[in-house]
Amino acid sequence: MIEAVLREHDLGSTQWYVLYHLANAGPTMQRDLGRILKIERATLSGVVTTLVRKGLVDQTPDAVDQRQRVLRLSTAGEELWKELPDPVAVVQEISFEGADDADLATAVRVLQAATRNLEAHAPGVERE
């Protein structure tokens, strides 16, 4: 469903995720973005190249280290972001239509706990 919502705007889910971060966090070093979003470097490189080609993201050399690249939404990217529906909200609305608020609150708590448990057991994460 997320892919269907984004397809109308010629975007994939990873492209949307990069745009989401840049729209909400602002300009970001490309090397940091992969770590923040937990995207492999090669995958991120392809996604960024595509977003730059589409004119949605500007990629400029860092002022301090010219080898590094800073990513930011372009003017076209900002305009698209303003009109782009939130695919997660669309899917949630469809998925949980008619659900009781108390049931939804319980589901959120359970899913948040499950996510914490998975993150705690992810490779490379120190355990207490």
MOPAC internal coordinates of N, CA, C and O (Angstrom, degrees):
PM7 1SCF
backbone

  N    0.0000 0     0.00 0     0.00 0    0    0    0
  C    1.4512 1     0.00 0     0.00 0    1    0    0
  C    1.5344 1   110.21 1     0.00 0    2    1    0
  O    1.2310 1   120.34 1   137.77 1    3    2    1
  N    1.3357 1   116.96 1   -42.23 1    3    2    1
  C    1.4661 1   120.32 1   178.31 1    5    3    2
  C    1.5282 1   109.74 1   -59.71 1    6    5    3
  O    1.2310 1   121.03 1   134.65 1    7    6    5
  N    1.3316 1   115.64 1   -45.35 1    7    6    5
  C    1.4729 1   119.91 1   179.34 1    9    7    6
  C    1.5299 1   110.57 1   -59.80 1   10    9    7
  O    1.2310 1   120.02 1   140.44 1   11   10    9
  N    1.3109 1   117.57 1   -39.56 1   11   10    9
  C    1.4684 1   120.88 1  -179.27 1   13   11   10
  C    1.5303 1   110.84 1   -65.39 1   14   13   11
  O    1.2310 1   120.27 1   138.70 1   15   14   13
  N    1.3201 1   117.10 1   -41.30 1   15   14   13
  C    1.4665 1   120.83 1   178.91 1   17   15   14
  C    1.5296 1   109.93 1   -63.95 1   18   17   15
  O    1.2310 1   120.54 1   136.60 1   19   18   17
  N    1.3293 1   116.57 1   -43.40 1   19   18   17
  C    1.4655 1   120.86 1  -177.21 1   21   19   18
  C    1.5204 1   112.80 1   -75.01 1   22   21   19
  O    1.2310 1   120.32 1   148.20 1   23   22   21
  N    1.3319 1   117.00 1   -31.80 1   23   22   21
  C    1.4659 1   121.54 1  -178.96 1   25   23   22
  C    1.5272 1   111.09 1   -56.70 1   26   25   23
  O    1.2310 1   120.64 1   144.75 1   27   26   25
  N    1.3133 1   116.37 1   -35.25 1   27   26   25
  C    1.4670 1   120.79 1   178.86 1   29   27   26
  C    1.5257 1   111.97 1   -60.32 1   30   29   27
  O    1.2310 1   120.73 1   158.90 1   31   30   29
  N    1.3391 1   116.20 1   -21.10 1   31   30   29
  C    1.4653 1   122.08 1  -178.45 1   33   31   30
  C    1.5239 1   111.66 1  -111.72 1   34   33   31
  O    1.2310 1   120.80 1  -166.17 1   35   34   33
  N    1.3406 1   116.08 1    13.83 1   35   34   33
  C    1.4602 1   122.30 1   179.08 1   37   35   34
  C    1.5261 1   112.14 1    59.03 1   38   37   35
  O    1.2310 1   120.79 1  -137.77 1   39   38   37
  N    1.3340 1   116.10 1    42.23 1   39   38   37
  C    1.4623 1   122.00 1   178.83 1   41   39   38
  C    1.5149 1   110.26 1  -127.95 1   42   41   39
  O    1.2310 1   121.04 1   -29.82 1   43   42   41
  N    1.3160 1   115.61 1   150.18 1   43   42   41
  C    1.4492 1   122.29 1   169.84 1   45   43   42
  C    1.5229 1   108.75 1  -101.76 1   46   45   43
  O    1.2310 1   120.48 1    -9.32 1   47   46   45
  N    1.3214 1   116.68 1   170.68 1   47   46   45
  C    1.4725 1   119.69 1  -176.18 1   49   47   46
  C    1.5239 1   112.68 1   -65.52 1   50   49   47
  O    1.2310 1   119.57 1   142.55 1   51   50   49
  N    1.3314 1   118.43 1   -37.45 1   51   50   49
  C    1.4626 1   119.83 1   179.10 1   53   51   50
  C    1.5259 1   110.19 1   -70.03 1   54   53   51
  O    1.2310 1   120.08 1   142.85 1   55   54   53
  N    1.3201 1   117.44 1   -37.15 1   55   54   53
  C    1.4607 1   120.68 1   175.84 1   57   55   54
  C    1.5308 1   109.72 1   -61.23 1   58   57   55
  O    1.2310 1   120.82 1   135.90 1   59   58   57
  N    1.3280 1   116.05 1   -44.10 1   59   58   57
  C    1.4617 1   120.43 1   178.62 1   61   59   58
  C    1.5273 1   110.40 1   -61.33 1   62   61   59
  O    1.2310 1   120.26 1   138.81 1   63   62   61
  N    1.3197 1   117.10 1   -41.19 1   63   62   61
  C    1.4622 1   122.28 1  -179.22 1   65   63   62
  C    1.5277 1   110.70 1   -61.19 1   66   65   63
  O    1.2310 1   120.03 1   137.74 1   67   66   65
  N    1.3281 1   117.55 1   -42.26 1   67   66   65
  C    1.4654 1   121.57 1   177.45 1   69   67   66
  C    1.5311 1   109.60 1   -64.91 1   70   69   67
  O    1.2310 1   120.27 1   133.61 1   71   70   69
  N    1.3313 1   117.09 1   -46.39 1   71   70   69
  C    1.4613 1   120.04 1   178.54 1   73   71   70
  C    1.5265 1   111.02 1   -60.95 1   74   73   71
  O    1.2310 1   120.74 1   138.90 1   75   74   73
  N    1.3298 1   116.20 1   -41.10 1   75   74   73
  C    1.4708 1   121.28 1   178.56 1   77   75   74
  C    1.5237 1   110.33 1   -56.60 1   78   77   75
  O    1.2310 1   121.00 1   131.99 1   79   78   77
  N    1.3275 1   115.69 1   -48.01 1   79   78   77
  C    1.4649 1   118.92 1  -178.95 1   81   79   78
  C    1.5300 1   110.81 1   -63.13 1   82   81   79
  O    1.2310 1   120.15 1   132.16 1   83   82   81
  N    1.3136 1   117.31 1   -47.84 1   83   82   81
  C    1.4613 1   120.40 1  -177.75 1   85   83   82
  C    1.5270 1   111.29 1   -64.42 1   86   85   83
  O    1.2310 1   120.12 1   144.09 1   87   86   85
  N    1.3267 1   117.37 1   -35.91 1   87   86   85
  C    1.4670 1   120.95 1   179.18 1   89   87   86
  C    1.5240 1   111.32 1   -69.04 1   90   89   87
  O    1.2310 1   120.38 1   146.72 1   91   90   89
  N    1.3236 1   116.89 1   -33.28 1   91   90   89
  C    1.4638 1   120.27 1  -175.52 1   93   91   90
  C    1.5228 1   114.50 1   -97.46 1   94   93   91
  O    1.2310 1   119.85 1   149.28 1   95   94   93
  N    1.3220 1   117.90 1   -30.72 1   95   94   93
  C    1.4695 1   120.86 1  -177.53 1   97   95   94
  C    1.5274 1   112.10 1  -104.81 1   98   97   95
  O    1.2310 1   120.35 1   163.57 1   99   98   97
  N    1.3178 1   116.94 1   -16.43 1   99   98   97
  C    1.4541 1   119.98 1  -179.12 1  101   99   98
  C    1.5193 1   112.01 1    87.03 1  102  101   99
  O    1.2310 1   120.54 1     9.69 1  103  102  101
  N    1.3317 1   116.58 1  -170.31 1  103  102  101
  C    1.4611 1   120.99 1  -177.72 1  105  103  102
  C    1.5274 1   111.59 1   -52.78 1  106  105  103
  O    1.2310 1   121.30 1   -41.40 1  107  106  105
  N    1.3243 1   115.13 1   138.60 1  107  106  105
  C    1.4612 1   121.47 1  -175.19 1  109  107  106
  C    1.5196 1   109.20 1  -141.24 1  110  109  107
  O    1.2310 1   121.02 1   -39.05 1  111  110  109
  N    1.3301 1   115.65 1   140.95 1  111  110  109
  C    1.4628 1   120.27 1   174.71 1  113  111  110
  C    1.5248 1   107.71 1   -65.47 1  114  113  111
  O    1.2310 1   120.37 1   -45.26 1  115  114  113
  N    1.3327 1   116.90 1   134.74 1  115  114  113
  C    1.4674 1   120.71 1  -178.59 1  117  115  114
  C    1.5166 1   110.95 1   -58.36 1  118  117  115
  O    1.2310 1   119.69 1   140.04 1  119  118  117
  N    1.3423 1   118.20 1   -39.96 1  119  118  117
  C    1.4670 1   120.55 1  -178.34 1  121  119  118
  C    1.5327 1   110.99 1   -63.47 1  122  121  119
  O    1.2310 1   120.16 1   148.97 1  123  122  121
  N    1.3398 1   117.30 1   -31.03 1  123  122  121
  C    1.4609 1   121.45 1   179.94 1  125  123  122
  C    1.5258 1   111.80 1   -79.81 1  126  125  123
  O    1.2310 1   120.68 1   149.70 1  127  126  125
  N    1.3241 1   116.30 1   -30.30 1  127  126  125
  C    1.4640 1   120.75 1  -175.45 1  129  127  126
  C    1.5272 1   111.95 1   -61.93 1  130  129  127
  O    1.2310 1   120.19 1   138.36 1  131  130  129
  N    1.3207 1   117.23 1   -41.64 1  131  130  129
  C    1.4626 1   120.16 1   178.85 1  133  131  130
  C    1.5116 1   112.10 1   -59.87 1  134  133  131
  O    1.2310 1   121.03 1   137.64 1  135  134  133
  N    1.3334 1   115.64 1   -42.36 1  135  134  133
  C    1.4709 1   120.58 1   179.04 1  137  135  134
  C    1.5274 1   110.53 1   -67.22 1  138  137  135
  O    1.2310 1   120.48 1   135.78 1  139  138  137
  N    1.3209 1   116.69 1   -44.22 1  139  138  137
  C    1.4627 1   121.22 1  -178.85 1  141  139  138
  C    1.5296 1   111.37 1   -62.03 1  142  141  139
  O    1.2310 1   120.87 1   134.74 1  143  142  141
  N    1.3406 1   115.94 1   -45.26 1  143  142  141
  C    1.4625 1   120.50 1  -176.39 1  145  143  142
  C    1.5262 1   113.21 1   -90.68 1  146  145  143
  O    1.2310 1   120.91 1   175.35 1  147  146  145
  N    1.3455 1   115.87 1    -4.65 1  147  146  145
  C    1.4730 1   121.71 1  -179.23 1  149  147  146
  C    1.5307 1   110.75 1    58.86 1  150  149  147
  O    1.2310 1   121.89 1  -129.48 1  151  150  149
  N    1.3435 1   113.98 1    50.52 1  151  150  149
  C    1.4558 1   122.11 1   178.29 1  153  151  150
  C    1.5220 1   107.56 1  -116.79 1  154  153  151
  O    1.2310 1   120.51 1   -45.20 1  155  154  153
  N    1.3289 1   116.64 1   134.80 1  155  154  153
  C    1.4657 1   120.91 1   177.76 1  157  155  154
  C    1.5258 1   110.14 1   -57.79 1  158  157  155
  O    1.2310 1   120.93 1   -33.99 1  159  158  157
  N    1.3249 1   115.82 1   146.01 1  159  158  157
  C    1.4623 1   121.26 1  -176.98 1  161  159  158
  C    1.5290 1   112.71 1   -56.78 1  162  161  159
  O    1.2310 1   120.33 1   134.16 1  163  162  161
  N    1.3259 1   116.97 1   -45.84 1  163  162  161
  C    1.4683 1   120.37 1  -178.88 1  165  163  162
  C    1.5273 1   111.25 1   -64.18 1  166  165  163
  O    1.2310 1   120.40 1   139.48 1  167  166  165
  N    1.3197 1   116.83 1   -40.52 1  167  166  165
  C    1.4671 1   121.14 1   178.29 1  169  167  166
  C    1.5190 1   110.00 1   -63.97 1  170  169  167
  O    1.2310 1   120.72 1   133.32 1  171  170  169
  N    1.3232 1   116.23 1   -46.68 1  171  170  169
  C    1.4621 1   120.54 1  -179.28 1  173  171  170
  C    1.5204 1   110.70 1   -61.79 1  174  173  171
  O    1.2310 1   120.25 1   139.36 1  175  174  173
  N    1.3183 1   117.13 1   -40.64 1  175  174  173
  C    1.4633 1   121.13 1  -179.95 1  177  175  174
  C    1.5297 1   110.65 1   -58.40 1  178  177  175
  O    1.2310 1   120.17 1   135.00 1  179  178  177
  N    1.3261 1   117.28 1   -45.00 1  179  178  177
  C    1.4660 1   121.28 1   178.18 1  181  179  178
  C    1.5128 1   112.69 1   -64.88 1  182  181  179
  O    1.2310 1   120.80 1   139.34 1  183  182  181
  N    1.3269 1   116.08 1   -40.66 1  183  182  181
  C    1.4677 1   120.64 1   179.93 1  185  183  182
  C    1.5245 1   109.92 1   -65.40 1  186  185  183
  O    1.2310 1   120.65 1   134.75 1  187  186  185
  N    1.3363 1   116.36 1   -45.25 1  187  186  185
  C    1.4672 1   120.31 1   180.00 1  189  187  186
  C    1.5293 1   110.06 1   -62.82 1  190  189  187
  O    1.2310 1   120.16 1   136.05 1  191  190  189
  N    1.3260 1   117.30 1   -43.95 1  191  190  189
  C    1.4651 1   121.01 1   178.79 1  193  191  190
  C    1.5303 1   110.51 1   -56.97 1  194  193  191
  O    1.2310 1   120.48 1   136.42 1  195  194  193
  N    1.3182 1   116.68 1   -43.58 1  195  194  193
  C    1.4631 1   121.43 1   179.40 1  197  195  194
  C    1.5267 1   111.19 1   -65.29 1  198  197  195
  O    1.2310 1   120.11 1   135.54 1  199  198  197
  N    1.3303 1   117.39 1   -44.46 1  199  198  197
  C    1.4637 1   120.62 1  -179.46 1  201  199  198
  C    1.5299 1   111.73 1   -66.16 1  202  201  199
  O    1.2310 1   120.36 1   144.60 1  203  202  201
  N    1.3275 1   116.92 1   -35.40 1  203  202  201
  C    1.4666 1   120.69 1   176.18 1  205  203  202
  C    1.5309 1   109.29 1   -67.01 1  206  205  203
  O    1.2310 1   120.70 1   134.88 1  207  206  205
  N    1.3473 1   116.27 1   -45.12 1  207  206  205
  C    1.4639 1   120.71 1   179.10 1  209  207  206
  C    1.5298 1   111.62 1   -60.22 1  210  209  207
  O    1.2310 1   120.33 1   143.18 1  211  210  209
  N    1.3280 1   116.97 1   -36.82 1  211  210  209
  C    1.4645 1   121.42 1   178.50 1  213  211  210
  C    1.5305 1   111.92 1   -75.42 1  214  213  211
  O    1.2310 1   120.48 1   170.44 1  215  214  213
  N    1.3287 1   116.68 1    -9.56 1  215  214  213
  C    1.4632 1   121.04 1   179.61 1  217  215  214
  C    1.5100 1   114.04 1    80.87 1  218  217  215
  O    1.2310 1   119.97 1  -163.54 1  219  218  217
  N    1.3290 1   117.66 1    16.46 1  219  218  217
  C    1.4632 1   121.57 1  -177.29 1  221  219  218
  C    1.5250 1   113.05 1   -93.09 1  222  221  219
  O    1.2310 1   120.36 1   158.72 1  223  222  221
  N    1.3314 1   116.92 1   -21.28 1  223  222  221
  C    1.4587 1   122.03 1  -178.21 1  225  223  222
  C    1.5216 1   108.52 1  -131.77 1  226  225  223
  O    1.2310 1   121.19 1   -41.78 1  227  226  225
  N    1.3342 1   115.33 1   138.22 1  227  226  225
  C    1.4642 1   121.49 1   172.16 1  229  227  226
  C    1.5162 1   108.01 1   -98.95 1  230  229  227
  O    1.2310 1   120.86 1   -42.83 1  231  230  229
  N    1.3246 1   115.97 1   137.17 1  231  230  229
  C    1.4616 1   122.77 1  -179.86 1  233  231  230
  C    1.5309 1   106.55 1  -123.24 1  234  233  231
  O    1.2310 1   120.80 1   -66.78 1  235  234  233
  N    1.3407 1   116.07 1   113.22 1  235  234  233
  C    1.4613 1   120.27 1  -176.92 1  237  235  234
  C    1.5278 1   110.05 1  -125.77 1  238  237  235
  O    1.2310 1   120.67 1   -27.08 1  239  238  237
  N    1.3399 1   116.32 1   152.92 1  239  238  237
  C    1.4695 1   119.08 1   176.76 1  241  239  238
  C    1.5286 1   110.30 1   -65.16 1  242  241  239
  O    1.2310 1   120.74 1   -35.60 1  243  242  241
  N    1.3152 1   116.19 1   144.40 1  243  242  241
  C    1.4584 1   121.82 1   176.42 1  245  243  242
  C    1.5272 1   108.54 1   -67.51 1  246  245  243
  O    1.2310 1   120.25 1   -37.14 1  247  246  245
  N    1.3195 1   117.13 1   142.86 1  247  246  245
  C    1.4652 1   121.37 1  -178.59 1  249  247  246
  C    1.5288 1   111.81 1   -65.17 1  250  249  247
  O    1.2310 1   119.94 1   148.50 1  251  250  249
  N    1.3264 1   117.73 1   -31.50 1  251  250  249
  C    1.4646 1   121.61 1  -177.86 1  253  251  250
  C    1.5211 1   111.89 1   -88.05 1  254  253  251
  O    1.2310 1   120.27 1   133.83 1  255  254  253
  N    1.3142 1   117.09 1   -46.17 1  255  254  253
  C    1.4626 1   122.16 1  -177.62 1  257  255  254
  C    1.5243 1   108.60 1  -124.07 1  258  257  255
  O    1.2310 1   120.80 1   -80.36 1  259  258  257
  N    1.3221 1   116.07 1    99.64 1  259  258  257
  C    1.4628 1   122.01 1  -175.28 1  261  259  258
  C    1.5295 1   113.39 1   -59.49 1  262  261  259
  O    1.2310 1   119.75 1   161.58 1  263  262  261
  N    1.3354 1   118.08 1   -18.42 1  263  262  261
  C    1.4687 1   120.86 1   179.09 1  265  263  262
  C    1.5229 1   111.68 1   -75.36 1  266  265  263
  O    1.2310 1   120.37 1   158.03 1  267  266  265
  N    1.3139 1   116.90 1   -21.97 1  267  266  265
  C    1.4599 1   122.34 1  -178.52 1  269  267  266
  C    1.5306 1   109.47 1   -91.62 1  270  269  267
  O    1.2310 1   121.05 1   -27.30 1  271  270  269
  N    1.3322 1   115.60 1   152.70 1  271  270  269
  C    1.4613 1   121.22 1  -178.23 1  273  271  270
  C    1.5317 1   110.74 1  -117.67 1  274  273  271
  O    1.2310 1   121.31 1   -41.57 1  275  274  273
  N    1.3287 1   115.09 1   138.43 1  275  274  273
  C    1.4596 1   122.12 1   175.69 1  277  275  274
  C    1.5256 1   106.90 1  -104.18 1  278  277  275
  O    1.2310 1   120.96 1   -47.07 1  279  278  277
  N    1.3186 1   115.77 1   132.93 1  279  278  277
  C    1.4646 1   121.70 1   179.49 1  281  279  278
  C    1.5220 1   109.56 1  -108.41 1  282  281  279
  O    1.2310 1   121.34 1   -40.37 1  283  282  281
  N    1.3196 1   115.03 1   139.63 1  283  282  281
  C    1.4699 1   120.19 1   174.55 1  285  283  282
  C    1.5169 1   107.87 1  -150.84 1  286  285  283
  O    1.2310 1   121.12 1   -23.49 1  287  286  285
  N    1.3265 1   115.46 1   156.51 1  287  286  285
  C    1.4594 1   119.10 1   175.79 1  289  287  286
  C    1.5221 1   109.06 1   -65.24 1  290  289  287
  O    1.2310 1   120.51 1   -43.09 1  291  290  289
  N    1.3142 1   116.63 1   136.91 1  291  290  289
  C    1.4643 1   121.19 1   172.49 1  293  291  290
  C    1.5273 1   107.68 1   -78.69 1  294  293  291
  O    1.2310 1   120.87 1    -4.42 1  295  294  293
  N    1.3110 1   115.94 1   175.58 1  295  294  293
  C    1.4655 1   119.79 1   175.89 1  297  295  294
  C    1.5358 1   110.06 1   -59.45 1  298  297  295
  O    1.2310 1   120.72 1   136.77 1  299  298  297
  N    1.3386 1   116.23 1   -43.23 1  299  298  297
  C    1.4749 1   119.87 1   178.20 1  301  299  298
  C    1.5254 1   110.63 1   -64.53 1  302  301  299
  O    1.2310 1   120.40 1   142.49 1  303  302  301
  N    1.3271 1   116.84 1   -37.51 1  303  302  301
  C    1.4659 1   120.89 1   177.86 1  305  303  302
  C    1.5160 1   111.64 1   -64.67 1  306  305  303
  O    1.2310 1   120.42 1   139.03 1  307  306  305
  N    1.3235 1   116.80 1   -40.97 1  307  306  305
  C    1.4751 1   120.73 1   177.82 1  309  307  306
  C    1.5259 1   110.87 1   -64.06 1  310  309  307
  O    1.2310 1   120.71 1   138.45 1  311  310  309
  N    1.3432 1   116.26 1   -41.55 1  311  310  309
  C    1.4634 1   120.15 1   179.31 1  313  311  310
  C    1.5274 1   110.97 1   -64.84 1  314  313  311
  O    1.2310 1   120.60 1   136.05 1  315  314  313
  N    1.3433 1   116.46 1   -43.95 1  315  314  313
  C    1.4591 1   119.64 1   178.19 1  317  315  314
  C    1.5188 1   110.20 1   -62.22 1  318  317  315
  O    1.2310 1   120.39 1   136.64 1  319  318  317
  N    1.3308 1   116.85 1   -43.36 1  319  318  317
  C    1.4655 1   120.50 1  -177.30 1  321  319  318
  C    1.5244 1   110.90 1   -59.52 1  322  321  319
  O    1.2310 1   120.09 1   141.50 1  323  322  321
  N    1.3222 1   117.44 1   -38.50 1  323  322  321
  C    1.4670 1   121.46 1  -178.85 1  325  323  322
  C    1.5311 1   111.82 1   -64.65 1  326  325  323
  O    1.2310 1   120.23 1   147.06 1  327  326  325
  N    1.3377 1   117.16 1   -32.94 1  327  326  325
  C    1.4714 1   119.73 1  -177.18 1  329  327  326
  C    1.5264 1   112.89 1   -97.69 1  330  329  327
  O    1.2310 1   120.38 1   169.69 1  331  330  329
  N    1.3170 1   116.88 1   -10.31 1  331  330  329
  C    1.4680 1   121.83 1  -175.66 1  333  331  330
  C    1.5258 1   110.78 1   -72.94 1  334  333  331
  O    1.2310 1   119.78 1   -52.11 1  335  334  333
  N    1.3314 1   118.03 1   127.89 1  335  334  333
  C    1.4701 1   118.81 1   175.09 1  337  335  334
  C    1.5196 1   109.26 1   -70.62 1  338  337  335
  O    1.2310 1   120.72 1   -29.26 1  339  338  337
  N    1.3217 1   116.23 1   150.74 1  339  338  337
  C    1.4638 1   121.05 1   176.98 1  341  339  338
  C    1.5257 1   106.64 1   -78.94 1  342  341  339
  O    1.2310 1   119.91 1   -71.61 1  343  342  341
  N    1.3456 1   117.78 1   108.39 1  343  342  341
  C    1.4675 1   119.31 1  -175.38 1  345  343  342
  C    1.5273 1   112.79 1   -64.26 1  346  345  343
  O    1.2310 1   120.29 1   149.11 1  347  346  345
  N    1.3049 1   117.05 1   -30.89 1  347  346  345
  C    1.4697 1   119.93 1   179.03 1  349  347  346
  C    1.5242 1   109.22 1   -67.08 1  350  349  347
  O    1.2310 1   120.29 1   136.17 1  351  350  349
  N    1.3294 1   117.05 1   -43.83 1  351  350  349
  C    1.4676 1   120.51 1   178.98 1  353  351  350
  C    1.5231 1   111.33 1   -63.53 1  354  353  351
  O    1.2310 1   120.50 1   140.42 1  355  354  353
  N    1.3341 1   116.65 1   -39.58 1  355  354  353
  C    1.4685 1   120.71 1   178.91 1  357  355  354
  C    1.5328 1   109.61 1   -61.53 1  358  357  355
  O    1.2310 1   120.62 1   133.09 1  359  358  357
  N    1.3281 1   116.41 1   -46.91 1  359  358  357
  C    1.4697 1   120.29 1  -179.24 1  361  359  358
  C    1.5277 1   110.61 1   -65.42 1  362  361  359
  O    1.2310 1   120.08 1   139.10 1  363  362  361
  N    1.3141 1   117.45 1   -40.90 1  363  362  361
  C    1.4676 1   120.33 1   178.33 1  365  363  362
  C    1.5223 1   110.93 1   -62.25 1  366  365  363
  O    1.2310 1   120.82 1   136.18 1  367  366  365
  N    1.3077 1   116.04 1   -43.82 1  367  366  365
  C    1.4653 1   120.08 1  -179.27 1  369  367  366
  C    1.5270 1   110.83 1   -60.33 1  370  369  367
  O    1.2310 1   120.73 1   135.00 1  371  370  369
  N    1.3193 1   116.20 1   -45.00 1  371  370  369
  C    1.4661 1   120.53 1   180.00 1  373  371  370
  C    1.5255 1   110.37 1   -68.61 1  374  373  371
  O    1.2310 1   120.59 1   134.54 1  375  374  373
  N    1.3189 1   116.48 1   -45.46 1  375  374  373
  C    1.4652 1   121.25 1  -175.24 1  377  375  374
  C    1.5202 1   113.19 1   -63.83 1  378  377  375
  O    1.2310 1   121.00 1   139.44 1  379  378  377
  N    1.3266 1   115.69 1   -40.56 1  379  378  377
  C    1.4595 1   119.33 1  -171.55 1  381  379  378
  C    1.5199 1   113.35 1  -106.20 1  382  381  379
  O    1.2310 1   120.59 1  -163.05 1  383  382  381
  N    1.3194 1   116.48 1    16.95 1  383  382  381
  C    1.4604 1   120.67 1   178.31 1  385  383  382
  C    1.5298 1   109.76 1   -57.12 1  386  385  383
  O    1.2310 1   120.92 1   -52.59 1  387  386  385
  N    1.3225 1   115.84 1   127.41 1  387  386  385
  C    1.4606 1   121.28 1   177.94 1  389  387  386
  C    1.5183 1   114.70 1    83.31 1  390  389  387
  O    1.2310 1   119.83 1   178.39 1  391  390  389
  N    1.3256 1   117.94 1    -1.61 1  391  390  389
  C    1.4743 1   120.25 1  -179.69 1  393  391  390
  C    1.5240 1   110.15 1   -76.51 1  394  393  391
  O    1.2310 1   121.13 1   -33.33 1  395  394  393
  N    1.3145 1   115.44 1   146.67 1  395  394  393
  C    1.4545 1   123.12 1   178.54 1  397  395  394
  C    1.5323 1   109.61 1   -71.28 1  398  397  395
  O    1.2310 1   119.95 1   -40.19 1  399  398  397
  N    1.3415 1   117.69 1   139.81 1  399  398  397
  C    1.4686 1   122.09 1  -179.01 1  401  399  398
  C    1.5285 1   112.50 1   -58.63 1  402  401  399
  O    1.2310 1   120.39 1   140.10 1  403  402  401
  N    1.3298 1   116.87 1   -39.90 1  403  402  401
  C    1.4697 1   120.14 1   179.87 1  405  403  402
  C    1.5256 1   110.38 1   -65.74 1  406  405  403
  O    1.2310 1   120.31 1   139.39 1  407  406  405
  N    1.3148 1   117.02 1   -40.61 1  407  406  405
  C    1.4623 1   120.91 1   177.46 1  409  407  406
  C    1.5303 1   110.97 1   -63.47 1  410  409  407
  O    1.2310 1   120.69 1   139.16 1  411  410  409
  N    1.3322 1   116.28 1   -40.84 1  411  410  409
  C    1.4541 1   120.38 1   178.59 1  413  411  410
  C    1.5294 1   111.03 1   -64.17 1  414  413  411
  O    1.2310 1   120.36 1   139.33 1  415  414  413
  N    1.3351 1   116.92 1   -40.67 1  415  414  413
  C    1.4685 1   120.36 1   178.91 1  417  415  414
  C    1.5219 1   110.29 1   -62.35 1  418  417  415
  O    1.2310 1   120.21 1   140.17 1  419  418  417
  N    1.3102 1   117.20 1   -39.83 1  419  418  417
  C    1.4639 1   120.94 1   177.35 1  421  419  418
  C    1.5268 1   110.32 1   -65.56 1  422  421  419
  O    1.2310 1   120.32 1   136.07 1  423  422  421
  N    1.3061 1   117.00 1   -43.93 1  423  422  421
  C    1.4642 1   120.66 1   179.50 1  425  423  422
  C    1.5279 1   110.85 1   -61.17 1  426  425  423
  O    1.2310 1   120.23 1   138.27 1  427  426  425
  N    1.3128 1   117.17 1   -41.73 1  427  426  425
  C    1.4655 1   120.97 1   179.01 1  429  427  426
  C    1.5236 1   110.21 1   -62.14 1  430  429  427
  O    1.2310 1   120.13 1   134.49 1  431  430  429
  N    1.3308 1   117.35 1   -45.51 1  431  430  429
  C    1.4746 1   120.56 1   179.04 1  433  431  430
  C    1.5226 1   111.00 1   -60.06 1  434  433  431
  O    1.2310 1   120.16 1   135.21 1  435  434  433
  N    1.3083 1   117.30 1   -44.79 1  435  434  433
  C    1.4644 1   121.42 1  -178.77 1  437  435  434
  C    1.5281 1   110.34 1   -65.06 1  438  437  435
  O    1.2310 1   120.05 1   134.72 1  439  438  437
  N    1.3105 1   117.51 1   -45.28 1  439  438  437
  C    1.4676 1   120.87 1  -179.81 1  441  439  438
  C    1.5312 1   111.82 1   -66.62 1  442  441  439
  O    1.2310 1   120.01 1   143.23 1  443  442  441
  N    1.3241 1   117.59 1   -36.77 1  443  442  441
  C    1.4625 1   119.94 1   176.40 1  445  443  442
  C    1.5292 1   110.78 1   -64.79 1  446  445  443
  O    1.2310 1   120.39 1   138.60 1  447  446  445
  N    1.3152 1   116.86 1   -41.40 1  447  446  445
  C    1.4705 1   120.19 1   177.36 1  449  447  446
  C    1.5247 1   110.51 1   -64.43 1  450  449  447
  O    1.2310 1   120.30 1   138.23 1  451  450  449
  N    1.3138 1   117.03 1   -41.77 1  451  450  449
  C    1.4619 1   120.77 1   178.42 1  453  451  450
  C    1.5304 1   110.80 1   -62.24 1  454  453  451
  O    1.2310 1   120.68 1   138.30 1  455  454  453
  N    1.3216 1   116.31 1   -41.70 1  455  454  453
  C    1.4673 1   120.57 1   178.75 1  457  455  454
  C    1.5252 1   110.49 1   -63.49 1  458  457  455
  O    1.2310 1   120.09 1   135.63 1  459  458  457
  N    1.3341 1   117.43 1   -44.37 1  459  458  457
  C    1.4739 1   120.25 1   177.62 1  461  459  458
  C    1.5207 1   110.61 1   -59.79 1  462  461  459
  O    1.2310 1   120.35 1   137.61 1  463  462  461
  N    1.3311 1   116.94 1   -42.39 1  463  462  461
  C    1.4700 1   120.92 1   179.74 1  465  463  462
  C    1.5253 1   110.99 1   -62.75 1  466  465  463
  O    1.2310 1   120.15 1   136.09 1  467  466  465
  N    1.3189 1   117.31 1   -43.91 1  467  466  465
  C    1.4654 1   120.81 1   179.24 1  469  467  466
  C    1.5229 1   111.31 1   -65.04 1  470  469  467
  O    1.2310 1   120.45 1   136.63 1  471  470  469
  N    1.3240 1   116.74 1   -43.37 1  471  470  469
  C    1.4607 1   120.24 1   179.33 1  473  471  470
  C    1.5212 1   111.30 1   -63.71 1  474  473  471
  O    1.2310 1   120.19 1   144.42 1  475  474  473
  N    1.3233 1   117.25 1   -35.58 1  475  474  473
  C    1.4626 1   121.40 1  -179.85 1  477  475  474
  C    1.5391 1   111.34 1   -67.69 1  478  477  475
  O    1.2310 1   120.48 1   156.35 1  479  478  477
  N    1.3228 1   116.69 1   -23.65 1  479  478  477
  C    1.4665 1   120.84 1  -178.39 1  481  479  478
  C    1.5248 1   113.27 1  -105.19 1  482  481  479
  O    1.2310 1   120.85 1  -172.06 1  483  482  481
  N    1.3440 1   115.98 1     7.94 1  483  482  481
  C    1.4545 1   120.16 1  -179.67 1  485  483  482
  C    1.5294 1   109.40 1   -69.84 1  486  485  483
  O    1.2310 1   120.05 1   -35.15 1  487  486  485
  N    1.3293 1   117.51 1   144.85 1  487  486  485
  C    1.4684 1   120.23 1   177.53 1  489  487  486
  C    1.5329 1   110.77 1   -57.10 1  490  489  487
  O    1.2310 1   121.07 1   -40.82 1  491  490  489
  N    1.3239 1   115.55 1   139.18 1  491  490  489
  C    1.4487 1   120.82 1   177.64 1  493  491  490
  C    1.5036 1   114.61 1    84.71 1  494  493  491
  O    1.2310 1   119.64 1   179.07 1  495  494  493
  N    1.3339 1   118.30 1    -0.93 1  495  494  493
  C    1.4617 1   121.31 1   179.09 1  497  495  494
  C    1.5201 1   108.04 1   -99.12 1  498  497  495
  O    1.2310 1   121.35 1   -52.70 1  499  498  497
  N    1.3387 1   115.02 1   127.30 1  499  498  497
  C    1.4619 1   119.42 1   179.14 1  501  499  498
  C    1.5209 1   109.55 1   -71.85 1  502  501  499
  O    1.2310 1   121.36 1   -39.76 1  503  502  501
  N    1.3178 1   115.00 1   140.24 1  503  502  501
  C    1.4800 1   120.44 1   179.14 1  505  503  502
  C    1.5079 1   109.31 1  -108.13 1  506  505  503
  O    1.2310 1   121.21 1   -35.83 1  507  506  505
  N    1.3160 1   115.29 1   144.17 1  507  506  505
  C    1.4621 1   120.34 1   178.33 1  509  507  506
  C    1.5039 1   111.22 1   -79.12 1  510  509  507
  O    1.2310 1   120.10 1   180.00 1  511  510  509

